[in-house]
């Protein structure tokens, strides 16, 4: 299992069989590069294990993502990484990443 320091994913399963994995981290500027490195690690893993299969999951692809970076008041930066996942992608993701909160 790969451990994350900043990103902990929340999991929700849609009625359409498409899962959503979302992680958010708010940090000071000094830690921003480390958060982005974790997001890049996840995206690199997804691209390596499901090459050519990124795109809208409802169109038959295995996964898709959205990465948002926002400047907040007080010098905080918020990074949000959202993954849409097919059942196949979700199963593989759960085998590798243990930072899942499914409450």
N, CA, C and O atoms as a printed pandas DataFrame, in Angstrom:
     atom_number atom_name residue_name chain_id  residue_number  x_coord  y_coord  z_coord
0              1         N          UNK        A               1    0.832   -1.186    0.000
1              2        CA          UNK        A               1    0.000    0.000    0.000
2              3         C          UNK        A               1    0.877    1.249    0.000
3              4         O          UNK        A               1    1.909    1.307    0.668
4              5         N          UNK        A               2    0.447    2.226   -0.750
5              6        CA          UNK        A               2    1.163    3.501   -0.792
6              7         C          UNK        A               2    0.517    4.453    0.198
7              8         O          UNK        A               2   -0.702    4.628    0.202
8              9         N          UNK        A               3    1.330    5.058    1.025
9             10        CA          UNK        A               3    0.821    5.990    2.027
10            11         C          UNK        A               3    0.920    7.415    1.504
11            12         O          UNK        A               3    1.856    7.773    0.790
12            13         N          UNK        A               4   -0.050    8.199    1.869
13            14        CA          UNK        A               4   -0.075    9.613    1.529
14            15         C          UNK        A               4    0.041   10.418    2.816
15            16         O          UNK        A               4   -0.445   10.003    3.868
16            17         N          UNK        A               5    0.676   11.549    2.721
17            18        CA          UNK        A               5    0.781   12.426    3.884
18            19         C          UNK        A               5   -0.332   13.463    3.894
19            20         O          UNK        A               5   -0.831   13.830    4.957
20            21         N          UNK        A               6   -0.723   13.936    2.717
21            22        CA          UNK        A               6   -1.689   15.032    2.631
22            23         C          UNK        A               6   -3.053   14.616    2.091
23            24         O          UNK        A               6   -4.083   15.059    2.599
24            25         N          UNK        A               7   -3.066   13.781    1.078
25            26        CA          UNK        A               7   -4.321   13.444    0.410
26            27         C          UNK        A               7   -4.946   12.189    1.009
27            28         O          UNK        A               7   -4.328   11.125    1.049
28            29         N          UNK        A               8   -6.173   12.336    1.470
29            30        CA          UNK        A               8   -6.976   11.209    1.936
30            31         C          UNK        A               8   -8.254   11.234    1.103
31            32         O          UNK        A               8   -8.979   12.229    1.096
32            33         N          UNK        A               9   -8.521   10.151    0.413
33            34        CA          UNK        A               9   -9.630   10.112   -0.519
34            35         C          UNK        A               9  -10.930    9.720    0.168
35            36         O          UNK        A               9  -10.974    8.783    0.966
36            37         N          UNK        A              10  -11.990   10.460   -0.161
37            38        CA          UNK        A              10  -13.357   10.083    0.204
38            39         C          UNK        A              10  -13.923    9.316   -0.982
39            40         O          UNK        A              10  -13.687    9.670   -2.137
40            41         N          UNK        A              11  -14.661    8.277   -0.686
41            42        CA          UNK        A              11  -15.191    7.394   -1.706
42            43         C          UNK        A              11  -16.714    7.458   -1.695
43            44         O          UNK        A              11  -17.342    7.415   -0.637
44            45         N          UNK        A              12  -17.297    7.561   -2.881
45            46        CA          UNK        A              12  -18.744    7.423   -3.017
46            47         C          UNK        A              12  -19.021    6.625   -4.279
47            48         O          UNK        A              12  -18.316    6.746   -5.280
48            49         N          UNK        A              13  -20.053    5.814   -4.211
49            50        CA          UNK        A              13  -20.418    4.948   -5.325
50            51         C          UNK        A              13  -21.740    5.436   -5.891
51            52         O          UNK        A              13  -22.734    5.520   -5.169
52            53         N          UNK        A              14  -21.758    5.757   -7.172
53            54        CA          UNK        A              14  -22.972    6.258   -7.803
54            55         C          UNK        A              14  -23.921    5.139   -8.193
55            56         O          UNK        A              14  -23.523    3.980   -8.311
56            57         N          UNK        A              15  -25.171    5.499   -8.391
57            58        CA          UNK        A              15  -26.186    4.536   -8.826
58            59         C          UNK        A              15  -25.887    3.979  -10.216
59            60         O          UNK        A              15  -26.397    2.924  -10.594
60            61         N          UNK        A              16  -25.057    4.698  -10.973
61            62        CA          UNK        A              16  -24.737    4.297  -12.333
62            63         C          UNK        A              16  -23.509    3.389  -12.409
63            64         O          UNK        A              16  -23.058    3.058  -13.505
64            65         N          UNK        A              17  -22.957    2.978  -11.243
65            66        CA          UNK        A              17  -21.792    2.107  -11.217
66            67         C          UNK        A              17  -20.471    2.844  -11.318
67            68         O          UNK        A              17  -19.411    2.219  -11.327
68            69         N          UNK        A              18  -20.522    4.163  -11.395
69            70        CA          UNK        A              18  -19.300    4.967  -11.458
70            71         C          UNK        A              18  -18.975    5.460  -10.054
71            72         O          UNK        A              18  -19.801    6.100   -9.402
72            73         N          UNK        A              19  -17.777    5.159   -9.603
73            74        CA          UNK        A              19  -17.334    5.593   -8.282
74            75         C          UNK        A              19  -16.654    6.954   -8.397
75            76         O          UNK        A              19  -16.102    7.306   -9.440
76            77         N          UNK        A              20  -16.707    7.701   -7.315
77            78        CA          UNK        A              20  -16.006    8.979   -7.233
78            79         C          UNK        A              20  -15.053    8.922   -6.059
79            80         O          UNK        A              20  -15.442    8.571   -4.945
80            81         N          UNK        A              21  -13.805    9.269   -6.313
81            82        CA          UNK        A              21  -12.773    9.369   -5.285
82            83         C          UNK        A              21  -12.336   10.821   -5.259
83            84         O          UNK        A              21  -11.903   11.362   -6.277
84            85         N          UNK        A              22  -12.447   11.458   -4.092
85            86        CA          UNK        A              22  -12.090   12.864   -3.999
86            87         C          UNK        A              22  -11.184   13.096   -2.800
87            88         O          UNK        A              22  -11.446   12.607   -1.701
88            89         N          UNK        A              23  -10.119   13.846   -3.027
89            90        CA          UNK        A              23   -9.183   14.198   -1.958
90            91         C          UNK        A              23   -8.939   15.695   -2.010
91            92         O          UNK        A              23   -8.875   16.296   -3.083
92            93         N          UNK        A              24   -8.802   16.289   -0.819
93            94        CA          UNK        A              24   -8.535   17.714   -0.730
94            95         C          UNK        A              24   -7.496   17.946    0.352
95            96         O          UNK        A              24   -7.511   17.291    1.395
96            97         N          UNK        A              25   -6.594   18.881    0.096
97            98        CA          UNK        A              25   -5.605   19.265    1.098
98            99         C          UNK        A              25   -5.434   20.775    1.044
99           100         O          UNK        A              25   -5.259   21.354   -0.028
100          101         N          UNK        A              26   -5.484   21.402    2.203
101          102        CA          UNK        A              26   -5.222   22.834    2.325
102          103         C          UNK        A              26   -3.933   23.004    3.111
103          104         O          UNK        A              26   -3.815   22.534    4.242
104          105         N          UNK        A              27   -2.980   23.673    2.508
105          106        CA          UNK        A              27   -1.668   23.834    3.129
106          107         C          UNK        A              27   -1.145   25.241    2.896
107          108         O          UNK        A              27   -1.672   26.002    2.085
108          109         N          UNK        A              28   -0.110   25.552    3.623
109          110        CA          UNK        A              28    0.640   26.784    3.378
110          111         C          UNK        A              28    1.485   26.587    2.116
111          112         O          UNK        A              28    1.697   25.458    1.674
112          113         N          UNK        A              29    1.950   27.659    1.560
113          114        CA          UNK        A              29    2.714   27.612    0.307
114          115         C          UNK        A              29    3.934   26.693    0.401
115          116         O          UNK        A              29    4.299   26.057   -0.587
116          117         N          UNK        A              30    4.561   26.615    1.557
117          118        CA          UNK        A              30    5.767   25.796    1.710
118          119         C          UNK        A              30    5.499   24.308    1.484
119          120         O          UNK        A              30    6.408   23.571    1.102
120          121         N          UNK        A              31    4.270   23.860    1.713
121          122        CA          UNK        A              31    3.929   22.444    1.557
122          123         C          UNK        A              31    3.211   22.155    0.244
123          124         O          UNK        A              31    2.896   21.001   -0.048
124          125         N          UNK        A              32    2.953   23.177   -0.536
125          126        CA          UNK        A              32    2.169   23.029   -1.757
126          127         C          UNK        A              32    2.805   22.053   -2.750
127          128         O          UNK        A              32    2.107   21.243   -3.361
128          129         N          UNK        A              33    4.112   22.129   -2.909
129          130        CA          UNK        A              33    4.797   21.227   -3.849
130          131         C          UNK        A              33    4.630   19.772   -3.436
131          132         O          UNK        A              33    4.489   18.903   -4.297
132          133         N          UNK        A              34    4.645   19.491   -2.145
133          134        CA          UNK        A              34    4.484   18.114   -1.661
134          135         C          UNK        A              34    3.077   17.598   -1.951
135          136         O          UNK        A              34    2.907   16.430   -2.303
136          137         N          UNK        A              35    2.078   18.451   -1.807
137          138        CA          UNK        A              35    0.695   18.045   -2.111
138          139         C          UNK        A              35    0.562   17.754   -3.601
139          140         O          UNK        A              35   -0.017   16.740   -3.991
140          141         N          UNK        A              36    1.097   18.641   -4.429
141          142        CA          UNK        A              36    1.026   18.407   -5.878
142          143         C          UNK        A              36    1.788   17.150   -6.283
143          144         O          UNK        A              36    1.390   16.463   -7.224
144          145         N          UNK        A              37    2.876   16.842   -5.585
145          146        CA          UNK        A              37    3.629   15.615   -5.875
146          147         C          UNK        A              37    2.780   14.381   -5.570
147          148         O          UNK        A              37    2.828   13.399   -6.310
148          149         N          UNK        A              38    2.008   14.426   -4.490
149          150        CA          UNK        A              38    1.114   13.297   -4.191
150          151         C          UNK        A              38    0.053   13.155   -5.272
151          152         O          UNK        A              38   -0.238   12.043   -5.712
152          153         N          UNK        A              39   -0.524   14.264   -5.700
153          154        CA          UNK        A              39   -1.528   14.213   -6.771
154          155         C          UNK        A              39   -0.901   13.650   -8.042
155          156         O          UNK        A              39   -1.518   12.832   -8.725
156          157         N          UNK        A              40    0.308   14.076   -8.365
157          158        CA          UNK        A              40    1.002   13.587   -9.552
158          159         C          UNK        A              40    1.279   12.091   -9.435
159          160         O          UNK        A              40    1.186   11.367  -10.426
160          161         N          UNK        A              41    1.619   11.623   -8.234
161          162        CA          UNK        A              41    1.870   10.198   -8.007
162          163         C          UNK        A              41    0.626    9.379   -8.345
163          164         O          UNK        A              41    0.720    8.344   -9.004
164          165         N          UNK        A              42   -0.528    9.841   -7.896
165          166        CA          UNK        A              42   -1.783    9.134   -8.176
166          167         C          UNK        A              42   -2.068    9.136   -9.675
167          168         O          UNK        A              42   -2.418    8.101  -10.242
168          169         N          UNK        A              43   -1.921   10.290  -10.316
169          170        CA          UNK        A              43   -2.203   10.381  -11.751
170          171         C          UNK        A              43   -1.207    9.570  -12.571
171          172         O          UNK        A              43   -1.583    8.950  -13.566
172          173         N          UNK        A              44    0.054    9.568  -12.165
173          174        CA          UNK        A              44    1.047    8.741  -12.859
174          175         C          UNK        A              44    0.709    7.260  -12.731
175          176         O          UNK        A              44    0.832    6.503  -13.694
176          177         N          UNK        A              45    0.285    6.850  -11.542
177          178        CA          UNK        A              45   -0.119    5.452  -11.334
178          179         C          UNK        A              45   -1.295    5.109  -12.260
179          180         O          UNK        A              45   -1.285    4.076  -12.930
180          181         N          UNK        A              46   -2.305    5.985  -12.291
181          182        CA          UNK        A              46   -3.492    5.730  -13.122
182          183         C          UNK        A              46   -3.115    5.616  -14.597
183          184         O          UNK        A              46   -3.600    4.725  -15.295
184          185         N          UNK        A              47   -2.258    6.508  -15.069
185          186        CA          UNK        A              47   -1.860    6.473  -16.473
186          187         C          UNK        A              47   -1.016    5.247  -16.793
187          188         O          UNK        A              47   -1.107    4.700  -17.892
188          189         N          UNK        A              48   -0.195    4.813  -15.842
189          190        CA          UNK        A              48    0.651    3.640  -16.073
190          191         C          UNK        A              48   -0.161    2.344  -16.071
191          192         O          UNK        A              48    0.136    1.430  -16.839
192          193         N          UNK        A              49   -1.177    2.256  -15.220
193          194        CA          UNK        A              49   -1.937    1.010  -15.086
194          195         C          UNK        A              49   -3.173    0.948  -15.987
195          196         O          UNK        A              49   -3.715   -0.131  -16.228
196          197         N          UNK        A              50   -3.610    2.092  -16.478
197          198        CA          UNK        A              50   -4.765    2.140  -17.378
198          199         C          UNK        A              50   -4.445    3.078  -18.557
199          200         O          UNK        A              50   -5.157    4.055  -18.790
200          201         N          UNK        A              51   -3.368    2.769  -19.295
201          202        CA          UNK        A              51   -2.952    3.656  -20.383
202          203         C          UNK        A              51   -4.001    3.718  -21.491
203          204         O          UNK        A              51   -4.580    2.709  -21.892
204          205         N          UNK        A              52   -4.219    4.931  -21.964
205          206        CA          UNK        A              52   -5.170    5.116  -23.051
206          207         C          UNK        A              52   -6.610    4.922  -22.653
207          208         O          UNK        A              52   -7.491    4.866  -23.511
208          209         N          UNK        A              53   -6.866    4.816  -21.352
209          210        CA          UNK        A              53   -8.236    4.543  -20.893
210          211         C          UNK        A              53   -8.783    5.669  -20.037
211          212         O          UNK        A              53   -9.724    5.470  -19.268
212          213         N          UNK        A              54   -8.187    6.871  -20.171
213          214        CA          UNK        A              54   -8.675    8.035  -19.446
214          215         C          UNK        A              54   -9.688    8.773  -20.302
215          216         O          UNK        A              54   -9.484    8.975  -21.499
216          217         N          UNK        A              55  -10.772    9.167  -19.678
217          218        CA          UNK        A              55  -11.829    9.911  -20.351
218          219         C          UNK        A              55  -13.124    9.669  -19.609
219          220         O          UNK        A              55  -13.125    8.998  -18.578
220          221         N          UNK        A              56  -14.217   10.195  -20.104
221          222        CA          UNK        A              56  -15.486   10.023  -19.402
222          223         C          UNK        A              56  -15.801    8.542  -19.161
223          224         O          UNK        A              56  -15.875    7.748  -20.100
224          225         N          UNK        A              57  -15.982    8.195  -17.909
225          226        CA          UNK        A              57  -16.246    6.800  -17.540
226          227         C          UNK        A              57  -17.591    6.349  -18.101
227          228         O          UNK        A              57  -17.760    5.185  -18.464
228          229         N          UNK        A              58  -18.540    7.270  -18.169
229          230        CA          UNK        A              58  -19.854    6.910  -18.715
230          231         C          UNK        A              58  -19.788    6.564  -20.198
231          232         O          UNK        A              58  -20.729    5.992  -20.747
232          233         N          UNK        A              59  -18.673    6.911  -20.851
233          234        CA          UNK        A              59  -18.466    6.557  -22.254
234          235         C          UNK        A              59  -17.625    5.291  -22.422
235          236         O          UNK        A              59  -17.203    4.962  -23.531
236          237         N          UNK        A              60  -17.383    4.576  -21.304
237          238        CA          UNK        A              60  -16.662    3.313  -21.379
238          239         C          UNK        A              60  -15.195    3.380  -20.997
239          240         O          UNK        A              60  -14.503    2.363  -21.051
240          241         N          UNK        A              61  -14.706    4.535  -20.617
241          242        CA          UNK        A              61  -13.320    4.644  -20.176
242          243         C          UNK        A              61  -13.189    4.151  -18.735
243          244         O          UNK        A              61  -14.184    4.007  -18.025
244          245         N          UNK        A              62  -11.951    3.893  -18.313
245          246        CA          UNK        A              62  -11.710    3.347  -16.977
246          247         C          UNK        A              62  -11.675    4.423  -15.899
247          248         O          UNK        A              62  -12.078    4.185  -14.760
248          249         N          UNK        A              63  -11.191    5.608  -16.264
249          250        CA          UNK        A              63  -11.045    6.649  -15.246
250          251         C          UNK        A              63  -10.943    8.026  -15.895
251          252         O          UNK        A              63  -10.647    8.165  -17.082
252          253         N          UNK        A              64  -11.198    9.026  -15.076
253          254        CA          UNK        A              64  -11.018   10.407  -15.478
254          255         C          UNK        A              64  -10.683   11.205  -14.223
255          256         O          UNK        A              64  -10.837   10.706  -13.108
256          257         N          UNK        A              65  -10.232   12.421  -14.398
257          258        CA          UNK        A              65   -9.877   13.207  -13.217
258          259         C          UNK        A              65  -10.087   14.697  -13.439
259          260         O          UNK        A              65  -10.202   15.184  -14.564
260          261         N          UNK        A              66  -10.130   15.393  -12.314
261          262        CA          UNK        A              66  -10.132   16.849  -12.296
262          263         C          UNK        A              66   -9.214   17.267  -11.162
263          264         O          UNK        A              66   -9.332   16.763  -10.046
264          265         N          UNK        A              67   -8.306   18.178  -11.441
265          266        CA          UNK        A              67   -7.368   18.692  -10.438
266          267         C          UNK        A              67   -7.574   20.194  -10.358
267          268         O          UNK        A              67   -7.392   20.913  -11.341
268          269         N          UNK        A              68   -7.954   20.660   -9.177
269          270        CA          UNK        A              68   -8.184   22.082   -8.954
270          271         C          UNK        A              68   -7.203   22.594   -7.912
271          272         O          UNK        A              68   -6.941   21.930   -6.910
272          273         N          UNK        A              69   -6.663   23.784   -8.160
273          274        CA          UNK        A              69   -5.782   24.450   -7.207
274          275         C          UNK        A              69   -6.350   25.844   -6.981
275          276         O          UNK        A              69   -6.556   26.606   -7.925
276          277         N          UNK        A              70   -6.602   26.166   -5.707
277          278        CA          UNK        A              70   -7.190   27.455   -5.379
278          279         C          UNK        A              70   -6.357   28.170   -4.332
279          280         O          UNK        A              70   -5.895   27.566   -3.364
280          281         N          UNK        A              71   -6.170   29.477   -4.541
281          282        CA          UNK        A              71   -5.510   30.329   -3.551
282          283         C          UNK        A              71   -6.574   30.765   -2.555
283          284         O          UNK        A              71   -7.611   31.300   -2.949
284          285         N          UNK        A              72   -6.328   30.542   -1.275
285          286        CA          UNK        A              72   -7.277   30.903   -0.227
286          287         C          UNK        A              72   -6.724   32.075    0.576
287          288         O          UNK        A              72   -5.560   32.450    0.435
288          289         N          UNK        A              73   -7.571   32.638    1.414
289          290        CA          UNK        A              73   -7.146   33.735    2.279
290          291         C          UNK        A              73   -6.080   33.262    3.260
291          292         O          UNK        A              73   -6.038   32.090    3.633
292          293         N          UNK        A              74   -5.232   34.178    3.666
293          294        CA          UNK        A              74   -4.233   33.866    4.673
294          295         C          UNK        A              74   -3.044   33.077    4.160
295          296         O          UNK        A              74   -2.285   32.524    4.955
296          297         N          UNK        A              75   -2.863   33.012    2.844
297          298        CA          UNK        A              75   -1.714   32.296    2.296
298          299         C          UNK        A              75   -1.904   30.803    2.151
299          300         O          UNK        A              75   -0.935   30.088    1.897
300          301         N          UNK        A              76   -3.118   30.310    2.302
301          302        CA          UNK        A              76   -3.395   28.884    2.154
302          303         C          UNK        A              76   -3.658   28.553    0.690
303          304         O          UNK        A              76   -4.197   29.368   -0.059
304          305         N          UNK        A              77   -3.270   27.347    0.296
305          306        CA          UNK        A              77   -3.555   26.809   -1.029
306          307         C          UNK        A              77   -4.346   25.521   -0.852
307          308         O          UNK        A              77   -3.988   24.674   -0.033
308          309         N          UNK        A              78   -5.409   25.377   -1.612
309          310        CA          UNK        A              78   -6.230   24.167   -1.546
310          311         C          UNK        A              78   -6.131   23.416   -2.859
311          312         O          UNK        A              78   -6.361   23.973   -3.933
312          313         N          UNK        A              79   -5.788   22.149   -2.756
313          314        CA          UNK        A              79   -5.702   21.255   -3.912
314          315         C          UNK        A              79   -6.812   20.221   -3.771
315          316         O          UNK        A              79   -6.943   19.576   -2.731
316          317         N          UNK        A              80   -7.602   20.070   -4.816
317          318        CA          UNK        A              80   -8.658   19.061   -4.836
318          319         C          UNK        A              80   -8.432   18.165   -6.050
319          320         O          UNK        A              80   -8.348   18.642   -7.181
320          321         N          UNK        A              81   -8.336   16.863   -5.800
321          322        CA          UNK        A              81   -8.195   15.873   -6.868
322          323         C          UNK        A              81   -9.419   14.967   -6.829
323          324         O          UNK        A              81   -9.688   14.308   -5.824
324          325         N          UNK        A              82  -10.149   14.943   -7.927
325          326        CA          UNK        A              82  -11.340   14.106   -8.037
326          327         C          UNK        A              82  -11.126   13.096   -9.159
327          328         O          UNK        A              82  -10.764   13.462  -10.277
328          329         N          UNK        A              83  -11.351   11.829   -8.851
329          330        CA          UNK        A              83  -11.253   10.760   -9.836
330          331         C          UNK        A              83  -12.626   10.139  -10.038
331          332         O          UNK        A              83  -13.326    9.845   -9.070
332          333         N          UNK        A              84  -13.009    9.939  -11.283
333          334        CA          UNK        A              84  -14.168    9.117  -11.622
334          335         C          UNK        A              84  -13.598    7.757  -11.985
335          336         O          UNK        A              84  -12.602    7.663  -12.701
336          337         N          UNK        A              85  -14.238    6.698  -11.484
337          338        CA          UNK        A              85  -13.631    5.379  -11.620
338          339         C          UNK        A              85  -14.642    4.310  -12.023
339          340         O          UNK        A              85  -15.753    4.243  -11.498
340          341         N          UNK        A              86  -14.224    3.486  -12.962
341          342        CA          UNK        A              86  -14.980    2.281  -13.292
342          343         C          UNK        A              86  -14.755    1.267  -12.169
343          344         O          UNK        A              86  -13.831    1.439  -11.373
344          345         N          UNK        A              87  -15.571    0.221  -12.083
345          346        CA          UNK        A              87  -15.338   -0.800  -11.065
346          347         C          UNK        A              87  -13.940   -1.413  -11.149
347          348         O          UNK        A              87  -13.326   -1.693  -10.119
348          349         N          UNK        A              88  -13.436   -1.623  -12.356
349          350        CA          UNK        A              88  -12.104   -2.193  -12.552
350          351         C          UNK        A              88  -11.024   -1.252  -12.002
351          352         O          UNK        A              88  -10.106   -1.695  -11.312
352          353         N          UNK        A              89  -11.136    0.028  -12.305
353          354        CA          UNK        A              89  -10.167    1.009  -11.822
354          355         C          UNK        A              89  -10.235    1.112  -10.303
355          356         O          UNK        A              89   -9.205    1.139   -9.629
356          357         N          UNK        A              90  -11.444    1.169   -9.772
357          358        CA          UNK        A              90  -11.620    1.288   -8.322
358          359         C          UNK        A              90  -10.975    0.118   -7.593
359          360         O          UNK        A              90  -10.284    0.321   -6.595
360          361         N          UNK        A              91  -11.186   -1.086   -8.069
361          362        CA          UNK        A              91  -10.600   -2.270   -7.428
362          363         C          UNK        A              91   -9.073   -2.180   -7.415
363          364         O          UNK        A              91   -8.443   -2.471   -6.399
364          365         N          UNK        A              92   -8.485   -1.780   -8.530
365          366        CA          UNK        A              92   -7.029   -1.651   -8.601
366          367         C          UNK        A              92   -6.538   -0.533   -7.698
367          368         O          UNK        A              92   -5.512   -0.680   -7.034
368          369         N          UNK        A              93   -7.249    0.572   -7.665
369          370        CA          UNK        A              93   -6.878    1.714   -6.818
370          371         C          UNK        A              93   -6.888    1.315   -5.346
371          372         O          UNK        A              93   -5.968    1.652   -4.601
372          373         N          UNK        A              94   -7.922    0.601   -4.931
373          374        CA          UNK        A              94   -8.044    0.205   -3.527
374          375         C          UNK        A              94   -6.964   -0.782   -3.098
375          376         O          UNK        A              94   -6.636   -0.860   -1.914
376          377         N          UNK        A              95   -6.411   -1.530   -4.035
377          378        CA          UNK        A              95   -5.311   -2.434   -3.716
378          379         C          UNK        A              95   -4.006   -1.681   -3.453
379          380         O          UNK        A              95   -3.136   -2.171   -2.733
380          381         N          UNK        A              96   -3.877   -0.498   -4.034
381          382        CA          UNK        A              96   -2.623    0.250   -3.963
382          383         C          UNK        A              96   -2.666    1.345   -2.909
383          384         O          UNK        A              96   -1.694    1.534   -2.177
384          385         N          UNK        A              97   -3.769    2.064   -2.821
385          386        CA          UNK        A              97   -3.858    3.225   -1.932
386          387         C          UNK        A              97   -4.751    2.906   -0.746
387          388         O          UNK        A              97   -5.887    2.457   -0.900
388          389         N          UNK        A              98   -4.209    3.151    0.444
389          390        CA          UNK        A              98   -4.970    2.827    1.654
390          391         C          UNK        A              98   -5.575    4.063    2.321
391          392         O          UNK        A              98   -6.147    3.957    3.405
392          393         N          UNK        A              99   -5.456    5.227    1.690
393          394        CA          UNK        A              99   -5.988    6.455    2.250
394          395         C          UNK        A              99   -7.416    6.686    1.735
395          396         O          UNK        A              99   -7.669    7.640    0.999
396          397         N          UNK        A             100   -8.334    5.814    2.124
397          398        CA          UNK        A             100   -9.721    5.915    1.687
398          399         C          UNK        A             100  -10.612    6.045    2.900
399          400         O          UNK        A             100  -10.504    5.264    3.846
400          401         N          UNK        A             101  -11.493    7.030    2.875
401          402        CA          UNK        A             101  -12.504    7.220    3.911
402          403         C          UNK        A             101  -13.846    6.966    3.258
403          404         O          UNK        A             101  -14.307    7.773    2.451
404          405         N          UNK        A             102  -14.482    5.851    3.599
405          406        CA          UNK        A             102  -15.757    5.510    2.956
406          407         C          UNK        A             102  -16.946    5.656    3.894
407          408         O          UNK        A             102  -17.970    4.995    3.716
408          409         N          UNK        A             103  -16.810    6.513    4.884
409          410        CA          UNK        A             103  -17.926    6.754    5.814
410          411         C          UNK        A             103  -19.007    7.562    5.179
411          412         O          UNK        A             103  -20.017    7.855    5.819
